[in-house]
Amino acid sequence: MSKAREALLTQYFTDEQARFYRLAYSYLKNREEALDAVQTAVCRAWEQQDRLRDPDAVRTWFYRILVNVCMDQLRQRKWVTFVPPEALDAGSYEDPLPADDSLAARVDALPPEIATIIRLRFYEELSLKEISAVTGIPLSTVKTRLYTGLKKLRISLKGAYDE
């Protein structure tokens, strides 16, 4: 293990933990699952740090790991357990989505491959090239899915305000 890589990852994980949680929560919609996903992704990244060839690409490298962990958790969901709100710990993390989640709900309603592009572009402010690296799909496909998602959101929002 390279001490420089270790220091880079430690600093990155410390500085960006709130962003990681927000991204995981946007997928999982559950505080505990989002925190678990972030922890799992950090552990995987730490174990696989030798695969990080370019230290400048740490953001896209880690986001790819985190998105994959979130997608794995979504696939593994077989049942939903409801916990009364009074049983939850207030904790230091709050739900990052606004109380009026009409836009967030509309993003969630999009097909998963389009919703991922929207989340990474607008929630995490990644460039289209970075999104391509995170998702492993061609840049032209990222652009097409982004355009399609924005068009669907525009139509959806226009219908909501025309009522």
C-alpha positions in Angstrom: 0.0 0.0 0.0 1.3 3.4 -0.9 1.3 5.9 1.9 0.4 8.7 -0.5 -2.6 6.8 -1.8 -3.7 5.9 1.7 -3.4 9.6 2.7 -5.4 10.7 -0.4 -8.2 8.2 0.3 -8.4 9.0 4.0 -8.6 12.7 3.2 -11.2 12.2 0.4 -13.4 9.9 2.5 -13.3 12.4 5.4 -14.0 15.5 3.4 -16.7 14.0 1.2 -18.7 11.8 3.5 -21.8 14.0 3.4 -21.9 13.9 -0.4 -21.6 10.1 -0.3 -24.5 9.8 2.1 -26.6 12.1 0.0 -26.0 10.1 -3.1 -26.7 6.8 -1.4 -29.8 8.2 0.2 -31.1 9.4 -3.2 -31.0 5.7 -4.3 -32.1 3.9 -1.2 -34.5 6.4 0.5 -33.6 5.0 3.9 -31.1 6.5 6.4 -29.7 3.2 7.7 -29.4 1.6 4.3 -27.7 4.7 3.0 -25.2 4.8 5.8 -24.5 1.0 5.4 -24.0 1.5 1.6 -21.5 4.3 2.2 -19.6 2.2 4.8 -19.6 -0.9 2.5 -18.4 1.3 -0.4 -15.6 2.8 1.7 -14.5 -0.7 2.8 -14.5 -2.0 -0.8 -12.6 1.0 -2.0 -10.0 0.6 0.8 -9.6 -3.1 -0.1 -9.3 -2.3 -3.9 -7.2 0.9 -3.6 -4.5 -0.8 -5.7 -6.9 -0.5 -8.7 -6.9 3.3 -8.5 -4.3 4.1 -11.2 -4.9 7.9 -11.4 -5.2 9.7 -8.1 -7.0 12.5 -10.0 -9.8 10.1 -10.8 -10.6 9.2 -7.2 -14.0 10.8 -7.4 -15.3 8.9 -10.4 -13.6 5.7 -9.1 -15.3 5.9 -5.8 -18.7 7.0 -7.1 -18.7 4.0 -9.4 -18.1 1.7 -6.3 -20.8 3.6 -4.3 -23.4 3.4 -7.2 -22.7 -0.3 -7.6 -23.2 -0.9 -3.9 -26.5 1.0 -3.9 -27.7 -0.9 -7.0 -26.8 -4.2 -5.3 -28.8 -3.2 -2.2 -31.8 -2.3 -4.4 -31.6 -5.7 -6.1 -31.4 -7.5 -2.8 -34.4 -5.9 -1.3 -37.0 -8.6 -0.8 -39.2 -7.0 1.8 -39.7 -3.7 3.5 -39.6 -3.3 7.2 -41.5 -0.3 8.6 -40.1 1.2 11.8 -42.2 3.8 13.7 -40.6 7.3 13.5 -40.3 7.5 17.3 -38.0 4.5 17.2 -35.4 6.1 15.0 -32.4 7.9 16.2 -32.2 11.5 15.2 -28.5 11.1 14.5 -26.2 13.6 12.8 -27.5 12.9 9.3 -30.8 14.4 8.1 -32.7 13.3 5.1 -31.1 15.3 2.3 -34.3 15.6 0.2 -36.6 18.6 0.7 -40.0 18.1 2.4 -41.7 18.8 -0.9 -40.2 15.9 -2.8 -42.2 16.2 -6.0 -39.1 16.6 -8.1 -37.2 13.9 -6.2 -40.2 11.6 -6.6 -40.4 12.3 -10.3 -36.7 11.5 -10.7 -37.3 8.2 -8.8 -40.1 7.4 -11.2 -37.7 7.5 -14.2 -36.1 4.3 -15.4 -33.1 3.5 -13.2 -30.5 4.0 -15.9 -31.9 7.5 -16.6 -32.4 8.4 -12.9 -28.7 7.5 -12.2 -27.6 10.0 -14.9 -29.9 12.8 -13.5 -28.7 12.1 -9.9 -25.0 12.2 -10.8 -25.3 15.3 -13.0 -27.5 17.5 -10.8 -27.2 16.1 -7.3 -23.5 15.4 -7.4 -22.5 17.9 -10.2 -20.4 15.4 -12.1 -19.5 16.3 -15.7 -20.8 14.2 -18.5 -17.4 12.6 -19.0 -17.2 11.7 -15.3 -20.7 10.2 -15.4 -19.5 8.1 -18.4 -16.6 6.9 -16.3 -18.7 6.2 -13.2 -21.4 4.3 -15.1 -19.1 2.6 -17.7 -21.3 3.7 -20.6 -20.3 5.7 -23.6 -20.5 9.5 -23.4 -23.0 9.7 -26.3 -25.3 7.3 -24.3 -24.9 9.5 -21.2 -25.9 12.6 -23.3 -28.9 10.8 -24.8 -30.2 9.5 -21.4 -29.7 12.9 -19.8 -31.7 14.6 -22.6 -34.4 11.9 -22.4 -34.6 12.3 -18.6 -34.8 16.0 -18.7 -37.5 15.9 -21.4 -39.5 13.4 -19.3 -39.1 15.6 -16.2 -40.2 18.7 -18.1 -43.3 16.9 -19.4 -44.1 15.5 -15.9 -43.6 18.9 -14.2 -45.6 20.8 -16.9 -48.5 18.3 -16.4 -48.4 18.9 -12.6 -48.6 22.7 -12.9 -51.2 22.7 -15.7 -53.8 20.9 -13.5 
